[in-house]
Amino acid sequence: MQAQLNNRFQSFELSPEEEVLSKTFNELQLARIYNERAIVANEKVNLKYTPDNVQQFLQQEAELQGKMNVLDFLIAEHEAAVVEFKRIQEIKRELQKDE
């Protein structure tokens, strides 16, 4: 598999198992995602609203919400993939027993 994307529209074909595995993170990676989410949450809470610059506040809030959504998505995908991976492993074990 090619390691570097040449453009934003390039994609890879993954097997179902590779698709599940690609959504999982190791403990260190997951900790970093949680740390980033905490940083974004703190930034969002500490945003200063000023009536003189409503547009800037809304833009900053929207940017932080977008970041939060991406981080929440990655965490949710990881959690679902862990469950799915365990299910796949169980199916493989059952198939090996039947052989």
JOVEN-V445421 format. One line per field, one symbol per residue. ss: DSSP state (H for helix, E for strand, L for the rest). Layout:
BEGIN
ss = ???
END
This chain:
BEGIN
ss = LLLLLLLLLLLLLLLHHHHHHHLLLLHHHHHHHHHHHHHHHHHHHLLLLLHHHHHHHHHHHHHHHHHHHHHHHHHHHHHHHHHHHHHHHHHHHHHHHHL
END
